[in-house]
């Protein structure tokens, strides 16, 4: 569920800024296929990169374990 929420936040940001995947990849400092994974909600791929990408666009991630 966490990965899905992180991907959703990034997907919304990409859409709001009308970015192509290549443009988003450059801003987020990841490959275009990684952005494609985000946009297509391939959640099995990664979590650490999602947190880094969100941080790069000014959206800090807070994790809580209870």
mmJSON file of the N, C-alpha and C atoms, coordinates in Angstrom:
{"data_MODEL":{"atom_site":{
"group_PDB":["ATOM","ATOM","ATOM","ATOM","ATOM","ATOM","ATOM","ATOM","ATOM","ATOM","ATOM","ATOM","ATOM","ATOM","ATOM","ATOM","ATOM","ATOM","ATOM","ATOM","ATOM","ATOM","ATOM","ATOM","ATOM","ATOM","ATOM","ATOM","ATOM","ATOM","ATOM","ATOM","ATOM","ATOM","ATOM","ATOM","ATOM","ATOM","ATOM","ATOM","ATOM","ATOM","ATOM","ATOM","ATOM","ATOM","ATOM","ATOM","ATOM","ATOM","ATOM","ATOM","ATOM","ATOM","ATOM","ATOM","ATOM","ATOM","ATOM","ATOM","ATOM","ATOM","ATOM","ATOM","ATOM","ATOM","ATOM","ATOM","ATOM","ATOM","ATOM","ATOM","ATOM","ATOM","ATOM","ATOM","ATOM","ATOM","ATOM","ATOM","ATOM","ATOM","ATOM","ATOM","ATOM","ATOM","ATOM","ATOM","ATOM","ATOM","ATOM","ATOM","ATOM","ATOM","ATOM","ATOM","ATOM","ATOM","ATOM","ATOM","ATOM","ATOM","ATOM","ATOM","ATOM","ATOM","ATOM","ATOM","ATOM","ATOM","ATOM","ATOM","ATOM","ATOM","ATOM","ATOM","ATOM","ATOM","ATOM","ATOM","ATOM","ATOM","ATOM","ATOM","ATOM","ATOM","ATOM","ATOM","ATOM","ATOM","ATOM","ATOM","ATOM","ATOM","ATOM","ATOM","ATOM","ATOM","ATOM","ATOM","ATOM","ATOM","ATOM","ATOM","ATOM","ATOM","ATOM","ATOM","ATOM","ATOM","ATOM","ATOM","ATOM","ATOM","ATOM","ATOM","ATOM","ATOM","ATOM","ATOM","ATOM","ATOM","ATOM","ATOM","ATOM","ATOM","ATOM","ATOM","ATOM","ATOM","ATOM","ATOM","ATOM","ATOM","ATOM","ATOM","ATOM","ATOM","ATOM","ATOM","ATOM","ATOM","ATOM","ATOM","ATOM","ATOM","ATOM","ATOM","ATOM","ATOM","ATOM","ATOM","ATOM","ATOM","ATOM","ATOM","ATOM","ATOM"],
"id":[1,2,3,4,5,6,7,8,9,10,11,12,13,14,15,16,17,18,19,20,21,22,23,24,25,26,27,28,29,30,31,32,33,34,35,36,37,38,39,40,41,42,43,44,45,46,47,48,49,50,51,52,53,54,55,56,57,58,59,60,61,62,63,64,65,66,67,68,69,70,71,72,73,74,75,76,77,78,79,80,81,82,83,84,85,86,87,88,89,90,91,92,93,94,95,96,97,98,99,100,101,102,103,104,105,106,107,108,109,110,111,112,113,114,115,116,117,118,119,120,121,122,123,124,125,126,127,128,129,130,131,132,133,134,135,136,137,138,139,140,141,142,143,144,145,146,147,148,149,150,151,152,153,154,155,156,157,158,159,160,161,162,163,164,165,166,167,168,169,170,171,172,173,174,175,176,177,178,179,180,181,182,183,184,185,186,187,188,189,190,191,192,193,194,195,196,197,198],
"type_symbol":["N","C","C","N","C","C","N","C","C","N","C","C","N","C","C","N","C","C","N","C","C","N","C","C","N","C","C","N","C","C","N","C","C","N","C","C","N","C","C","N","C","C","N","C","C","N","C","C","N","C","C","N","C","C","N","C","C","N","C","C","N","C","C","N","C","C","N","C","C","N","C","C","N","C","C","N","C","C","N","C","C","N","C","C","N","C","C","N","C","C","N","C","C","N","C","C","N","C","C","N","C","C","N","C","C","N","C","C","N","C","C","N","C","C","N","C","C","N","C","C","N","C","C","N","C","C","N","C","C","N","C","C","N","C","C","N","C","C","N","C","C","N","C","C","N","C","C","N","C","C","N","C","C","N","C","C","N","C","C","N","C","C","N","C","C","N","C","C","N","C","C","N","C","C","N","C","C","N","C","C","N","C","C","N","C","C","N","C","C","N","C","C","N","C","C","N","C","C"],
"label_atom_id":["N","CA","C","N","CA","C","N","CA","C","N","CA","C","N","CA","C","N","CA","C","N","CA","C","N","CA","C","N","CA","C","N","CA","C","N","CA","C","N","CA","C","N","CA","C","N","CA","C","N","CA","C","N","CA","C","N","CA","C","N","CA","C","N","CA","C","N","CA","C","N","CA","C","N","CA","C","N","CA","C","N","CA","C","N","CA","C","N","CA","C","N","CA","C","N","CA","C","N","CA","C","N","CA","C","N","CA","C","N","CA","C","N","CA","C","N","CA","C","N","CA","C","N","CA","C","N","CA","C","N","CA","C","N","CA","C","N","CA","C","N","CA","C","N","CA","C","N","CA","C","N","CA","C","N","CA","C","N","CA","C","N","CA","C","N","CA","C","N","CA","C","N","CA","C","N","CA","C","N","CA","C","N","CA","C","N","CA","C","N","CA","C","N","CA","C","N","CA","C","N","CA","C","N","CA","C","N","CA","C","N","CA","C","N","CA","C","N","CA","C","N","CA","C","N","CA","C","N","CA","C"],
"label_alt_id":[null,null,null,null,null,null,null,null,null,null,null,null,null,null,null,null,null,null,null,null,null,null,null,null,null,null,null,null,null,null,null,null,null,null,null,null,null,null,null,null,null,null,null,null,null,null,null,null,null,null,null,null,null,null,null,null,null,null,null,null,null,null,null,null,null,null,null,null,null,null,null,null,null,null,null,null,null,null,null,null,null,null,null,null,null,null,null,null,null,null,null,null,null,null,null,null,null,null,null,null,null,null,null,null,null,null,null,null,null,null,null,null,null,null,null,null,null,null,null,null,null,null,null,null,null,null,null,null,null,null,null,null,null,null,null,null,null,null,null,null,null,null,null,null,null,null,null,null,null,null,null,null,null,null,null,null,null,null,null,null,null,null,null,null,null,null,null,null,null,null,null,null,null,null,null,null,null,null,null,null,null,null,null,null,null,null,null,null,null,null,null,null,null,null,null,null,null,null],
"label_comp_id":["UNK","UNK","UNK","UNK","UNK","UNK","UNK","UNK","UNK","UNK","UNK","UNK","UNK","UNK","UNK","UNK","UNK","UNK","UNK","UNK","UNK","UNK","UNK","UNK","UNK","UNK","UNK","UNK","UNK","UNK","UNK","UNK","UNK","UNK","UNK","UNK","UNK","UNK","UNK","UNK","UNK","UNK","UNK","UNK","UNK","UNK","UNK","UNK","UNK","UNK","UNK","UNK","UNK","UNK","UNK","UNK","UNK","UNK","UNK","UNK","UNK","UNK","UNK","UNK","UNK","UNK","UNK","UNK","UNK","UNK","UNK","UNK","UNK","UNK","UNK","UNK","UNK","UNK","UNK","UNK","UNK","UNK","UNK","UNK","UNK","UNK","UNK","UNK","UNK","UNK","UNK","UNK","UNK","UNK","UNK","UNK","UNK","UNK","UNK","UNK","UNK","UNK","UNK","UNK","UNK","UNK","UNK","UNK","UNK","UNK","UNK","UNK","UNK","UNK","UNK","UNK","UNK","UNK","UNK","UNK","UNK","UNK","UNK","UNK","UNK","UNK","UNK","UNK","UNK","UNK","UNK","UNK","UNK","UNK","UNK","UNK","UNK","UNK","UNK","UNK","UNK","UNK","UNK","UNK","UNK","UNK","UNK","UNK","UNK","UNK","UNK","UNK","UNK","UNK","UNK","UNK","UNK","UNK","UNK","UNK","UNK","UNK","UNK","UNK","UNK","UNK","UNK","UNK","UNK","UNK","UNK","UNK","UNK","UNK","UNK","UNK","UNK","UNK","UNK","UNK","UNK","UNK","UNK","UNK","UNK","UNK","UNK","UNK","UNK","UNK","UNK","UNK","UNK","UNK","UNK","UNK","UNK","UNK"],
"label_asym_id":["A","A","A","A","A","A","A","A","A","A","A","A","A","A","A","A","A","A","A","A","A","A","A","A","A","A","A","A","A","A","A","A","A","A","A","A","A","A","A","A","A","A","A","A","A","A","A","A","A","A","A","A","A","A","A","A","A","A","A","A","A","A","A","A","A","A","A","A","A","A","A","A","A","A","A","A","A","A","A","A","A","A","A","A","A","A","A","A","A","A","A","A","A","A","A","A","A","A","A","A","A","A","A","A","A","A","A","A","A","A","A","A","A","A","A","A","A","A","A","A","A","A","A","A","A","A","A","A","A","A","A","A","A","A","A","A","A","A","A","A","A","A","A","A","A","A","A","A","A","A","A","A","A","A","A","A","A","A","A","A","A","A","A","A","A","A","A","A","A","A","A","A","A","A","A","A","A","A","A","A","A","A","A","A","A","A","A","A","A","A","A","A","A","A","A","A","A","A"],
"label_entity_id":["1","1","1","1","1","1","1","1","1","1","1","1","1","1","1","1","1","1","1","1","1","1","1","1","1","1","1","1","1","1","1","1","1","1","1","1","1","1","1","1","1","1","1","1","1","1","1","1","1","1","1","1","1","1","1","1","1","1","1","1","1","1","1","1","1","1","1","1","1","1","1","1","1","1","1","1","1","1","1","1","1","1","1","1","1","1","1","1","1","1","1","1","1","1","1","1","1","1","1","1","1","1","1","1","1","1","1","1","1","1","1","1","1","1","1","1","1","1","1","1","1","1","1","1","1","1","1","1","1","1","1","1","1","1","1","1","1","1","1","1","1","1","1","1","1","1","1","1","1","1","1","1","1","1","1","1","1","1","1","1","1","1","1","1","1","1","1","1","1","1","1","1","1","1","1","1","1","1","1","1","1","1","1","1","1","1","1","1","1","1","1","1","1","1","1","1","1","1"],
"label_seq_id":[1,1,1,2,2,2,3,3,3,4,4,4,5,5,5,6,6,6,7,7,7,8,8,8,9,9,9,10,10,10,11,11,11,12,12,12,13,13,13,14,14,14,15,15,15,16,16,16,17,17,17,18,18,18,19,19,19,20,20,20,21,21,21,22,22,22,23,23,23,24,24,24,25,25,25,26,26,26,27,27,27,28,28,28,29,29,29,30,30,30,31,31,31,32,32,32,33,33,33,34,34,34,35,35,35,36,36,36,37,37,37,38,38,38,39,39,39,40,40,40,41,41,41,42,42,42,43,43,43,44,44,44,45,45,45,46,46,46,47,47,47,48,48,48,49,49,49,50,50,50,51,51,51,52,52,52,53,53,53,54,54,54,55,55,55,56,56,56,57,57,57,58,58,58,59,59,59,60,60,60,61,61,61,62,62,62,63,63,63,64,64,64,65,65,65,66,66,66],
"pdbx_PDB_ins_code":[null,null,null,null,null,null,null,null,null,null,null,null,null,null,null,null,null,null,null,null,null,null,null,null,null,null,null,null,null,null,null,null,null,null,null,null,null,null,null,null,null,null,null,null,null,null,null,null,null,null,null,null,null,null,null,null,null,null,null,null,null,null,null,null,null,null,null,null,null,null,null,null,null,null,null,null,null,null,null,null,null,null,null,null,null,null,null,null,null,null,null,null,null,null,null,null,null,null,null,null,null,null,null,null,null,null,null,null,null,null,null,null,null,null,null,null,null,null,null,null,null,null,null,null,null,null,null,null,null,null,null,null,null,null,null,null,null,null,null,null,null,null,null,null,null,null,null,null,null,null,null,null,null,null,null,null,null,null,null,null,null,null,null,null,null,null,null,null,null,null,null,null,null,null,null,null,null,null,null,null,null,null,null,null,null,null,null,null,null,null,null,null,null,null,null,null,null,null],
"Cartn_x":[0.82,0.0,0.865,1.95,2.834,3.404,3.889,4.448,3.4,2.18,1.101,0.853,0.862,0.641,1.777,3.012,4.151,4.092,3.77,3.667,2.539,1.439,0.314,0.707,1.416,1.869,2.773,3.703,4.597,3.828,2.925,2.135,1.316,0.728,-0.044,0.86,2.032,2.974,3.382,3.676,4.068,2.929,1.715,0.555,0.284,0.362,0.099,1.096,2.31,3.34,3.426,2.501,2.419,3.771,4.424,5.75,5.67,6.557,6.747,7.632,7.607,8.388,9.873,10.4,11.821,12.132,11.234,11.427,11.385,10.422,10.312,11.544,12.037,13.224,14.427,14.578,15.704,15.593,14.419,14.203,14.419,13.927,14.003,15.335,16.162,17.483,17.39,16.466,16.305,16.136,16.143,15.957,14.49,14.261,12.901,12.1,12.718,11.957,11.496,12.265,11.836,10.587,10.564,9.376,8.192,8.436,7.377,6.808,7.683,7.222,6.301,6.654,5.831,4.476,4.498,3.266,2.347,2.939,2.156,1.934,2.29,2.027,2.599,3.834,4.511,5.161,4.364,4.778,5.803,5.959,6.901,8.356,8.59,9.942,10.814,10.333,11.234,10.489,11.152,10.596,11.623,12.89,13.914,13.986,13.886,13.931,12.713,11.563,10.36,10.545,11.095,11.322,12.308,13.363,14.343,13.714,12.903,12.271,11.322,10.532,9.625,10.397,11.494,12.331,12.851,13.216,13.752,12.726,11.446,10.412,9.816,10.493,10.066,8.927,8.739,7.682,8.337,8.704,9.351,8.404,8.98,8.214,8.503,7.442,7.571,6.984,7.775,7.303,7.099,6.048,5.77,5.503,6.083,5.841,5.162,4.032,3.319,3.07],
"Cartn_y":[-1.196,0.0,1.262,1.261,2.42,2.731,1.708,1.94,2.536,2.04,2.556,4.039,4.417,5.823,6.704,6.231,7.006,7.167,6.092,6.166,7.099,7.057,7.934,9.401,9.718,11.103,11.562,10.709,11.059,11.165,10.252,10.287,11.575,11.966,13.216,14.396,14.432,15.536,15.61,14.459,14.412,14.94,14.497,14.938,16.428,16.911,18.329,19.237,18.748,19.546,19.25,18.415,18.084,17.622,16.749,16.276,14.981,14.874,13.597,12.754,11.456,10.584,10.921,11.251,11.601,12.876,13.842,15.089,14.819,14.026,13.684,12.92,12.019,11.229,12.132,13.146,14.067,14.845,15.349,16.106,15.216,13.988,13.073,12.332,12.498,11.866,10.339,9.817,8.371,8.098,6.833,6.481,6.644,6.772,6.874,5.606,4.421,3.216,3.227,3.858,3.955,4.823,5.925,6.787,6.018,5.226,4.407,3.445,2.856,1.973,2.716,3.96,4.773,5.058,5.559,5.942,4.733,3.578,2.357,1.539,2.121,1.521,0.111,-0.079,-1.359,-1.362,-1.651,-1.493,-2.505,-3.6,-4.625,-4.2,-3.144,-2.773,-2.175,-1.133,-0.404,0.462,0.774,1.745,2.827,2.461,3.448,4.547,4.172,5.165,6.069,5.531,6.362,7.445,7.08,8.053,9.123,8.723,9.689,10.629,10.099,10.933,11.942,11.511,12.445,13.534,13.181,14.17,15.208,14.76,15.67,16.678,16.379,17.343,18.077,17.982,18.758,18.133,16.837,16.152,15.113,15.521,14.58,13.452,12.288,11.116,10.8,10.59,10.207,8.809,7.913,6.553,6.364,5.669,5.388,3.908,3.344,1.947,1.912,1.212,1.169,-0.247],
"Cartn_z":[0.0,0.0,0.0,0.747,0.801,-0.575,-1.28,-2.614,-3.541,-3.447,-4.297,-4.015,-2.734,-2.372,-2.88,-2.756,-3.237,-4.747,-5.446,-6.902,-7.328,-6.619,-6.943,-6.804,-5.739,-5.516,-6.655,-7.057,-8.164,-9.486,-9.731,-10.974,-11.072,-9.967,-9.937,-10.239,-9.629,-9.841,-11.318,-11.915,-13.33,-14.204,-13.931,-14.717,-14.535,-13.296,-13.026,-13.745,-13.927,-14.595,-16.093,-16.587,-18.019,-18.558,-17.798,-18.185,-18.981,-19.946,-20.626,-19.712,-19.912,-19.035,-19.07,-20.223,-20.335,-19.544,-19.587,-18.835,-17.331,-16.908,-15.49,-15.035,-15.87,-15.526,-15.297,-16.135,-15.982,-14.668,-14.361,-13.128,-11.903,-11.969,-10.83,-10.744,-11.785,-11.844,-11.801,-12.588,-12.753,-14.243,-14.612,-16.025,-16.428,-17.733,-18.228,-17.92,-18.018,-17.635,-16.178,-15.278,-13.875,-13.774,-14.523,-14.529,-15.104,-16.132,-16.711,-15.663,-14.844,-13.77,-12.808,-12.505,-11.6,-12.231,-13.454,-14.143,-14.338,-14.592,-14.831,-13.562,-12.405,-11.088,-10.929,-11.389,-11.206,-9.827,-8.823,-7.432,-6.962,-7.64,-7.179,-7.373,-8.082,-8.481,-7.372,-6.65,-5.763,-4.774,-3.656,-2.704,-2.401,-2.267,-1.952,-2.997,-4.27,-5.341,-5.293,-4.934,-4.815,-3.764,-2.626,-1.558,-2.026,-2.707,-3.22,-4.24,-5.157,-6.181,-5.549,-4.572,-3.9,-3.181,-2.573,-1.894,-2.887,-4.078,-5.102,-5.592,-5.44,-5.875,-4.681,-3.539,-2.375,-1.576,-1.709,-0.959,-0.049,1.161,2.076,2.478,2.696,3.075,4.532,5.299,6.705,6.853,7.392,7.633,9.125,9.468,10.875,11.036,12.06,12.395,13.746,13.796,15.069,15.502],
"occupancy":[1.0,1.0,1.0,1.0,1.0,1.0,1.0,1.0,1.0,1.0,1.0,1.0,1.0,1.0,1.0,1.0,1.0,1.0,1.0,1.0,1.0,1.0,1.0,1.0,1.0,1.0,1.0,1.0,1.0,1.0,1.0,1.0,1.0,1.0,1.0,1.0,1.0,1.0,1.0,1.0,1.0,1.0,1.0,1.0,1.0,1.0,1.0,1.0,1.0,1.0,1.0,1.0,1.0,1.0,1.0,1.0,1.0,1.0,1.0,1.0,1.0,1.0,1.0,1.0,1.0,1.0,1.0,1.0,1.0,1.0,1.0,1.0,1.0,1.0,1.0,1.0,1.0,1.0,1.0,1.0,1.0,1.0,1.0,1.0,1.0,1.0,1.0,1.0,1.0,1.0,1.0,1.0,1.0,1.0,1.0,1.0,1.0,1.0,1.0,1.0,1.0,1.0,1.0,1.0,1.0,1.0,1.0,1.0,1.0,1.0,1.0,1.0,1.0,1.0,1.0,1.0,1.0,1.0,1.0,1.0,1.0,1.0,1.0,1.0,1.0,1.0,1.0,1.0,1.0,1.0,1.0,1.0,1.0,1.0,1.0,1.0,1.0,1.0,1.0,1.0,1.0,1.0,1.0,1.0,1.0,1.0,1.0,1.0,1.0,1.0,1.0,1.0,1.0,1.0,1.0,1.0,1.0,1.0,1.0,1.0,1.0,1.0,1.0,1.0,1.0,1.0,1.0,1.0,1.0,1.0,1.0,1.0,1.0,1.0,1.0,1.0,1.0,1.0,1.0,1.0,1.0,1.0,1.0,1.0,1.0,1.0,1.0,1.0,1.0,1.0,1.0,1.0,1.0,1.0,1.0,1.0,1.0,1.0],
"B_iso_or_equiv":[0.0,0.0,0.0,0.0,0.0,0.0,0.0,0.0,0.0,0.0,0.0,0.0,0.0,0.0,0.0,0.0,0.0,0.0,0.0,0.0,0.0,0.0,0.0,0.0,0.0,0.0,0.0,0.0,0.0,0.0,0.0,0.0,0.0,0.0,0.0,0.0,0.0,0.0,0.0,0.0,0.0,0.0,0.0,0.0,0.0,0.0,0.0,0.0,0.0,0.0,0.0,0.0,0.0,0.0,0.0,0.0,0.0,0.0,0.0,0.0,0.0,0.0,0.0,0.0,0.0,0.0,0.0,0.0,0.0,0.0,0.0,0.0,0.0,0.0,0.0,0.0,0.0,0.0,0.0,0.0,0.0,0.0,0.0,0.0,0.0,0.0,0.0,0.0,0.0,0.0,0.0,0.0,0.0,0.0,0.0,0.0,0.0,0.0,0.0,0.0,0.0,0.0,0.0,0.0,0.0,0.0,0.0,0.0,0.0,0.0,0.0,0.0,0.0,0.0,0.0,0.0,0.0,0.0,0.0,0.0,0.0,0.0,0.0,0.0,0.0,0.0,0.0,0.0,0.0,0.0,0.0,0.0,0.0,0.0,0.0,0.0,0.0,0.0,0.0,0.0,0.0,0.0,0.0,0.0,0.0,0.0,0.0,0.0,0.0,0.0,0.0,0.0,0.0,0.0,0.0,0.0,0.0,0.0,0.0,0.0,0.0,0.0,0.0,0.0,0.0,0.0,0.0,0.0,0.0,0.0,0.0,0.0,0.0,0.0,0.0,0.0,0.0,0.0,0.0,0.0,0.0,0.0,0.0,0.0,0.0,0.0,0.0,0.0,0.0,0.0,0.0,0.0,0.0,0.0,0.0,0.0,0.0,0.0],
"pdbx_formal_charge":[null,null,null,null,null,null,null,null,null,null,null,null,null,null,null,null,null,null,null,null,null,null,null,null,null,null,null,null,null,null,null,null,null,null,null,null,null,null,null,null,null,null,null,null,null,null,null,null,null,null,null,null,null,null,null,null,null,null,null,null,null,null,null,null,null,null,null,null,null,null,null,null,null,null,null,null,null,null,null,null,null,null,null,null,null,null,null,null,null,null,null,null,null,null,null,null,null,null,null,null,null,null,null,null,null,null,null,null,null,null,null,null,null,null,null,null,null,null,null,null,null,null,null,null,null,null,null,null,null,null,null,null,null,null,null,null,null,null,null,null,null,null,null,null,null,null,null,null,null,null,null,null,null,null,null,null,null,null,null,null,null,null,null,null,null,null,null,null,null,null,null,null,null,null,null,null,null,null,null,null,null,null,null,null,null,null,null,null,null,null,null,null,null,null,null,null,null,null],
"auth_seq_id":[1,1,1,2,2,2,3,3,3,4,4,4,5,5,5,6,6,6,7,7,7,8,8,8,9,9,9,10,10,10,11,11,11,12,12,12,13,13,13,14,14,14,15,15,15,16,16,16,17,17,17,18,18,18,19,19,19,20,20,20,21,21,21,22,22,22,23,23,23,24,24,24,25,25,25,26,26,26,27,27,27,28,28,28,29,29,29,30,30,30,31,31,31,32,32,32,33,33,33,34,34,34,35,35,35,36,36,36,37,37,37,38,38,38,39,39,39,40,40,40,41,41,41,42,42,42,43,43,43,44,44,44,45,45,45,46,46,46,47,47,47,48,48,48,49,49,49,50,50,50,51,51,51,52,52,52,53,53,53,54,54,54,55,55,55,56,56,56,57,57,57,58,58,58,59,59,59,60,60,60,61,61,61,62,62,62,63,63,63,64,64,64,65,65,65,66,66,66],
"auth_comp_id":["UNK","UNK","UNK","UNK","UNK","UNK","UNK","UNK","UNK","UNK","UNK","UNK","UNK","UNK","UNK","UNK","UNK","UNK","UNK","UNK","UNK","UNK","UNK","UNK","UNK","UNK","UNK","UNK","UNK","UNK","UNK","UNK","UNK","UNK","UNK","UNK","UNK","UNK","UNK","UNK","UNK","UNK","UNK","UNK","UNK","UNK","UNK","UNK","UNK","UNK","UNK","UNK","UNK","UNK","UNK","UNK","UNK","UNK","UNK","UNK","UNK","UNK","UNK","UNK","UNK","UNK","UNK","UNK","UNK","UNK","UNK","UNK","UNK","UNK","UNK","UNK","UNK","UNK","UNK","UNK","UNK","UNK","UNK","UNK","UNK","UNK","UNK","UNK","UNK","UNK","UNK","UNK","UNK","UNK","UNK","UNK","UNK","UNK","UNK","UNK","UNK","UNK","UNK","UNK","UNK","UNK","UNK","UNK","UNK","UNK","UNK","UNK","UNK","UNK","UNK","UNK","UNK","UNK","UNK","UNK","UNK","UNK","UNK","UNK","UNK","UNK","UNK","UNK","UNK","UNK","UNK","UNK","UNK","UNK","UNK","UNK","UNK","UNK","UNK","UNK","UNK","UNK","UNK","UNK","UNK","UNK","UNK","UNK","UNK","UNK","UNK","UNK","UNK","UNK","UNK","UNK","UNK","UNK","UNK","UNK","UNK","UNK","UNK","UNK","UNK","UNK","UNK","UNK","UNK","UNK","UNK","UNK","UNK","UNK","UNK","UNK","UNK","UNK","UNK","UNK","UNK","UNK","UNK","UNK","UNK","UNK","UNK","UNK","UNK","UNK","UNK","UNK","UNK","UNK","UNK","UNK","UNK","UNK"],
"auth_asym_id":["A","A","A","A","A","A","A","A","A","A","A","A","A","A","A","A","A","A","A","A","A","A","A","A","A","A","A","A","A","A","A","A","A","A","A","A","A","A","A","A","A","A","A","A","A","A","A","A","A","A","A","A","A","A","A","A","A","A","A","A","A","A","A","A","A","A","A","A","A","A","A","A","A","A","A","A","A","A","A","A","A","A","A","A","A","A","A","A","A","A","A","A","A","A","A","A","A","A","A","A","A","A","A","A","A","A","A","A","A","A","A","A","A","A","A","A","A","A","A","A","A","A","A","A","A","A","A","A","A","A","A","A","A","A","A","A","A","A","A","A","A","A","A","A","A","A","A","A","A","A","A","A","A","A","A","A","A","A","A","A","A","A","A","A","A","A","A","A","A","A","A","A","A","A","A","A","A","A","A","A","A","A","A","A","A","A","A","A","A","A","A","A","A","A","A","A","A","A"],
"auth_atom_id":["N","CA","C","N","CA","C","N","CA","C","N","CA","C","N","CA","C","N","CA","C","N","CA","C","N","CA","C","N","CA","C","N","CA","C","N","CA","C","N","CA","C","N","CA","C","N","CA","C","N","CA","C","N","CA","C","N","CA","C","N","CA","C","N","CA","C","N","CA","C","N","CA","C","N","CA","C","N","CA","C","N","CA","C","N","CA","C","N","CA","C","N","CA","C","N","CA","C","N","CA","C","N","CA","C","N","CA","C","N","CA","C","N","CA","C","N","CA","C","N","CA","C","N","CA","C","N","CA","C","N","CA","C","N","CA","C","N","CA","C","N","CA","C","N","CA","C","N","CA","C","N","CA","C","N","CA","C","N","CA","C","N","CA","C","N","CA","C","N","CA","C","N","CA","C","N","CA","C","N","CA","C","N","CA","C","N","CA","C","N","CA","C","N","CA","C","N","CA","C","N","CA","C","N","CA","C","N","CA","C","N","CA","C","N","CA","C","N","CA","C","N","CA","C","N","CA","C","N","CA","C"],
"pdbx_PDB_model_num":[1,1,1,1,1,1,1,1,1,1,1,1,1,1,1,1,1,1,1,1,1,1,1,1,1,1,1,1,1,1,1,1,1,1,1,1,1,1,1,1,1,1,1,1,1,1,1,1,1,1,1,1,1,1,1,1,1,1,1,1,1,1,1,1,1,1,1,1,1,1,1,1,1,1,1,1,1,1,1,1,1,1,1,1,1,1,1,1,1,1,1,1,1,1,1,1,1,1,1,1,1,1,1,1,1,1,1,1,1,1,1,1,1,1,1,1,1,1,1,1,1,1,1,1,1,1,1,1,1,1,1,1,1,1,1,1,1,1,1,1,1,1,1,1,1,1,1,1,1,1,1,1,1,1,1,1,1,1,1,1,1,1,1,1,1,1,1,1,1,1,1,1,1,1,1,1,1,1,1,1,1,1,1,1,1,1,1,1,1,1,1,1,1,1,1,1,1,1]
}}}
